[in-house]
Amino acid sequence: MKETTFKKGNSVFLSDKGHNGFFYPSEKKANILYDTMGVMPPWIGGGDNKKVFLVPENAIVFSGDPLKCIPVWVETSEKSE
């Protein structure tokens, strides 16, 4: 799985849970609270220009669990495959 570094203050899109439990990018944004690593899971989708990464929950929510990862979406200039 591909890893990337998220810097404190980076803006990401949160996820909505949809049909059959799949995650989709929402219009809600959040800022990363501290420098952290994100891992790209082997998922498809995200529309034309968003990629999904799993980050620790406490990188998005102050009271989040550091052992639980949540999906966030990042806009890219390239189209998803």
Secondary structure, DSSP 4 states (H G I P E B T S, - for coil): -EEEEE-TT-EEEEEEE-GGG-EEEEEEEEE-SS-EEEEE-S---S-SSEEEEEEEGGGTSTT--TT-EEEEEEE-SSPP-
